[in-house]
Amino acid sequence: MVVPAVLIFFVFHTVPVLQGVFYSFTDSPGYGPFELVGLRNYVALFGDPRVLHAYWFTFLIAGVSTVAVNVVSLTIAVWLNSRIAWRTTLRGIYFVPNILAILIVGYIFNYLFSNSLPALGERLGIGRLSTSLLTDSSTAWLGIVILAVWQAAAFNIIIYIAGLQTVPVDLYEASAIDGASPWRQFRSITFPMIAGFFTINMVLSLKSFLQIFDHIVALTGGGPGTDTESVALLIYKGGFQGGEYGYQSANSVVFFVVIVTLSIVQLRFLQKRETSV
């Protein structure tokens, strides 16, 4: 069983990756003849304003969303792990966003941001809300972050709840006898005890948000103009619609290296933090 599995993985995963690396050294438009161009595509990437803006926007979305989703999901997980009514039912409800198709949810959020929210803003006399967030380049990214955090929080909540259930109840009882406040219990007991789960969520969140694609397609399509164009969306547009298959293959290779590097650095930094708490 091992040999067929390795063979299937090599054919459907490794071979396409190697093909992509090969095409990154060509001027292929994705069809027809092409020529080898050496490192020309890689050199051109670092002087392309559209590529640089896509990287900056992707880092912005990934950074803000990673922090926001972990704050939100940890807060909700602590609440769902406490002694509240309908706890099991609420856990199921909060997990629903994780099983919904992002594109479908994204079009629903698009309608809310483009119609419902402006209508509410007009009734309340709030001029800032009377126009769609998604049509303004300075606010469109907020809509993307809201959707990304809403959808990703469900999975993070489950991981945090799993971590919270490993914390011995005796520690809370002993600290309560010593007069520790809930915040002191969280800071001195809960957070250090779930440090490993925090590391997992932070690394998975950053990696996932760096590859953000569906959310932008459903909300803005990369607009206004190319202001909300992520690296993944740029690779898709340029590679499959813009005749830049070789050029965007080089972009894919660079982006892969960036994601792996950031994940390793983030993992090592957070693991060092685990040993210090």
C-alpha positions as CSV (number, residue, x, y, z in Angstrom):
1,M,0.0,0.0,0.0
2,V,3.0,2.3,0.6
3,V,4.4,2.2,-2.9
4,P,1.1,3.1,-4.7
5,A,0.5,5.9,-2.3
6,V,4.0,7.3,-2.8
7,L,3.6,6.9,-6.6
8,I,0.2,8.7,-6.6
9,F,1.6,11.5,-4.4
10,F,4.6,11.9,-6.7
11,V,2.4,12.0,-9.9
12,F,-0.3,14.3,-8.7
13,H,1.7,16.6,-6.3
14,T,5.5,16.5,-6.9
15,V,5.4,16.4,-10.8
16,P,3.1,19.5,-11.1
17,V,5.3,21.4,-8.6
18,L,8.4,20.5,-10.7
19,Q,6.6,21.5,-13.8
20,G,5.7,24.9,-12.3
21,V,9.3,25.5,-11.3
22,F,10.4,24.6,-14.9
23,Y,7.8,27.0,-16.4
24,S,9.0,29.8,-14.1
25,F,12.2,29.9,-16.3
26,T,10.2,30.3,-19.5
27,D,8.1,33.0,-21.2
28,S,5.2,30.6,-21.6
29,P,1.8,32.3,-21.9
30,G,0.2,29.0,-20.9
31,Y,-0.3,27.7,-24.4
32,G,1.7,27.3,-27.6
33,P,5.5,27.6,-28.0
34,F,7.8,29.1,-25.4
35,E,11.4,29.8,-24.8
36,L,13.7,29.6,-21.8
37,V,14.5,33.0,-20.3
38,G,16.6,32.1,-17.3
39,L,16.1,34.3,-14.2
40,R,14.5,37.1,-16.2
41,N,11.0,36.4,-14.6
42,Y,12.4,36.5,-11.1
43,V,14.3,39.7,-11.6
44,A,11.2,41.4,-13.2
45,L,9.1,40.5,-10.1
46,F,11.0,42.7,-7.8
47,G,10.5,45.7,-10.0
48,D,6.8,45.2,-10.8
49,P,4.6,47.6,-8.8
50,R,1.5,45.4,-9.1
51,V,3.4,42.4,-7.7
52,L,4.9,44.5,-4.8
53,H,1.4,45.9,-4.0
54,A,-0.1,42.4,-4.0
55,Y,2.5,41.3,-1.5
56,W,2.0,44.3,0.7
57,F,-1.8,43.9,0.7
58,T,-1.4,40.1,1.4
59,F,0.8,40.8,4.4
60,L,-1.6,43.4,5.7
61,I,-4.6,41.1,5.5
62,A,-2.7,38.1,6.9
63,G,-1.2,40.1,9.8
64,V,-4.4,41.8,10.9
65,S,-6.6,38.7,10.4
66,T,-4.2,36.4,12.3
67,V,-4.2,38.7,15.4
68,A,-8.0,39.3,15.2
69,V,-9.0,35.7,14.7
70,N,-7.0,34.5,17.6
71,V,-8.2,37.2,20.0
72,V,-11.9,36.5,18.9
73,S,-11.6,32.7,19.0
74,L,-9.7,32.5,22.3
75,T,-12.3,34.8,23.9
76,I,-15.2,32.8,22.6
77,A,-13.5,29.5,23.5
78,V,-13.0,30.6,27.1
79,W,-16.6,31.5,27.3
80,L,-17.8,28.2,25.7
81,N,-15.6,26.3,28.1
82,S,-17.2,27.9,31.2
83,R,-20.3,26.6,32.9
84,I,-23.0,28.2,30.7
85,A,-26.4,26.9,29.6
86,W,-26.7,25.2,26.2
87,R,-22.9,24.9,26.0
88,T,-22.8,21.9,23.6
89,T,-25.4,23.5,21.3
90,L,-23.5,26.8,21.2
91,R,-20.3,25.0,20.3
92,G,-22.1,23.4,17.3
93,I,-23.5,26.8,16.3
94,Y,-20.1,28.5,16.4
95,F,-18.6,25.7,14.2
96,V,-21.1,26.2,11.4
97,P,-19.1,28.9,9.5
98,N,-16.3,26.3,9.1
99,I,-18.4,24.0,7.0
100,L,-20.0,26.6,4.7
101,A,-18.5,27.3,1.3
102,I,-16.5,30.5,1.5
103,L,-17.7,31.8,-2.0
104,I,-21.3,31.4,-1.0
105,V,-20.9,33.1,2.3
106,G,-18.7,35.7,0.6
107,Y,-21.5,36.7,-1.8
108,I,-23.9,37.0,1.2
109,F,-21.4,39.3,2.9
110,N,-21.1,41.2,-0.4
111,Y,-24.8,41.9,-0.4
112,L,-24.7,42.9,3.3
113,F,-21.8,45.3,2.8
114,S,-23.2,46.7,-0.5
115,N,-26.9,47.0,0.3
116,S,-28.0,46.3,3.9
117,L,-25.2,48.2,5.7
118,P,-25.5,51.4,3.5
119,A,-29.3,51.3,4.0
120,L,-28.9,51.1,7.7
121,G,-26.3,53.9,7.6
122,E,-28.8,56.2,5.7
123,R,-31.6,55.5,8.2
124,L,-29.3,56.3,11.1
125,G,-27.8,59.3,9.4
126,I,-24.3,57.9,9.5
127,G,-22.7,59.2,6.3
128,R,-19.6,57.0,6.5
129,L,-21.9,53.9,6.4
130,S,-24.2,55.1,3.6
131,T,-21.8,53.9,0.9
132,S,-20.5,50.3,0.4
133,L,-17.3,49.5,2.2
134,L,-16.2,47.5,-0.8
135,T,-16.2,50.4,-3.3
136,D,-13.6,52.4,-1.4
137,S,-10.0,51.2,-1.5
138,S,-9.4,52.5,2.0
139,T,-12.1,50.4,3.6
140,A,-12.5,47.4,1.2
141,W,-9.8,45.5,3.1
142,L,-11.8,45.8,6.3
143,G,-14.7,43.9,4.7
144,I,-12.3,41.1,3.6
145,V,-10.8,40.9,7.1
146,I,-14.3,40.7,8.7
147,L,-15.3,37.8,6.4
148,A,-12.0,36.0,6.9
149,V,-12.1,36.3,10.7
150,W,-15.7,35.2,10.8
151,Q,-15.1,32.1,8.8
152,A,-11.8,31.1,10.3
153,A,-12.7,31.7,13.9
154,A,-14.8,28.5,14.0
155,F,-11.8,26.1,13.5
156,N,-9.6,28.1,15.9
157,I,-12.3,27.9,18.6
158,I,-12.4,24.1,18.4
159,I,-8.6,23.9,18.8
160,Y,-8.7,26.4,21.8
161,I,-11.5,24.4,23.5
162,A,-9.5,21.2,23.1
163,G,-6.6,23.0,24.8
164,L,-8.7,24.5,27.6
165,Q,-10.0,21.0,28.5
166,T,-6.4,19.9,29.2
167,V,-6.0,22.4,32.0
168,P,-6.4,20.7,35.4
169,V,-9.4,22.1,37.3
170,D,-7.4,21.8,40.5
171,L,-5.3,24.7,39.5
172,Y,-8.3,27.0,39.2
173,E,-9.7,25.8,42.6
174,A,-6.3,26.4,44.3
175,S,-6.0,29.8,42.8
176,A,-9.5,30.7,43.7
177,I,-8.7,29.8,47.3
178,D,-5.7,32.2,47.1
179,G,-8.1,35.0,45.9
180,A,-6.9,35.1,42.3
181,S,-9.3,37.1,40.0
182,P,-10.5,35.6,36.7
183,W,-8.1,37.7,34.7
184,R,-5.2,36.6,36.9
185,Q,-6.2,33.0,36.4
186,F,-6.3,33.5,32.7
187,R,-2.9,35.2,32.6
188,S,-1.1,32.9,35.0
189,I,-2.8,29.5,34.4
190,T,-4.9,29.3,31.3
191,F,-2.7,31.1,28.7
192,P,0.6,29.4,29.7
193,M,-1.1,26.0,29.8
194,I,-2.5,26.3,26.3
195,A,0.7,27.8,24.8
196,G,1.2,24.9,22.4
197,F,-2.4,25.3,21.1
198,F,-1.8,29.1,20.7
199,T,1.3,28.3,18.6
200,I,-0.6,25.9,16.3
201,N,-3.4,28.4,15.8
202,M,-1.1,31.3,15.1
203,V,1.0,29.4,12.5
204,L,-2.0,27.8,10.7
205,S,-3.9,31.2,10.7
206,L,-1.0,33.1,9.2
207,K,-0.4,30.4,6.5
208,S,-4.0,30.3,5.6
209,F,-4.5,34.1,5.4
210,L,-1.4,34.5,3.3
211,Q,-3.1,32.3,0.7
212,I,-6.4,34.3,0.9
213,F,-8.3,34.0,-2.4
214,D,-12.0,33.0,-2.3
215,H,-12.9,35.9,0.1
216,I,-11.5,38.5,-2.3
217,V,-13.1,36.9,-5.3
218,A,-16.5,37.0,-3.7
219,L,-16.2,40.5,-2.1
220,T,-14.2,42.7,-4.5
221,G,-12.7,40.6,-7.3
222,G,-9.5,42.5,-6.5
223,G,-10.9,45.9,-6.9
224,P,-11.4,48.8,-6.8
225,G,-8.8,48.6,-9.6
226,T,-6.2,46.3,-8.2
227,D,-6.2,47.7,-4.7
228,T,-7.4,44.5,-3.0
229,E,-5.5,42.1,-5.1
230,S,-3.7,39.4,-3.1
231,V,-0.7,37.4,-4.3
232,A,-2.8,34.3,-4.9
233,L,-5.4,36.2,-6.9
234,L,-2.7,38.0,-8.9
235,I,-1.1,34.6,-9.8
236,Y,-4.5,33.2,-10.9
237,K,-5.4,36.3,-12.9
238,G,-2.0,36.7,-14.6
239,G,-1.3,33.0,-15.0
240,F,-4.7,31.8,-16.3
241,Q,-6.3,34.9,-17.8
242,G,-3.4,37.3,-18.6
243,G,-1.1,35.2,-20.7
244,E,1.7,35.4,-18.0
245,Y,1.9,31.7,-17.1
246,G,5.7,31.6,-17.0
247,Y,6.0,34.9,-15.1
248,Q,3.3,34.0,-12.6
249,S,4.9,30.6,-12.1
250,A,8.0,32.4,-11.0
251,N,5.8,34.5,-8.7
252,S,4.4,31.2,-7.3
253,V,7.8,29.9,-6.5
254,V,8.8,33.1,-4.7
255,F,5.5,33.1,-2.8
256,F,6.0,29.5,-1.7
257,V,9.5,30.3,-0.4
258,V,8.0,33.3,1.5
259,I,5.2,31.3,3.1
260,V,7.6,28.5,4.2
261,T,10.1,30.9,5.6
262,L,7.6,32.9,7.5
263,S,6.0,29.7,8.9
264,I,9.4,28.4,10.1
265,V,10.4,31.7,11.7
266,Q,7.0,32.1,13.4
267,L,7.0,28.5,14.6
268,R,10.5,28.8,16.2
269,F,9.7,32.2,17.8
270,L,6.5,30.9,19.4
271,Q,8.1,27.6,20.5
272,K,10.8,29.6,22.3
273,R,8.0,31.6,23.9
274,E,6.3,28.4,25.1
275,T,9.5,27.4,27.0
276,S,9.7,30.9,28.7
277,V,6.1,31.0,30.1
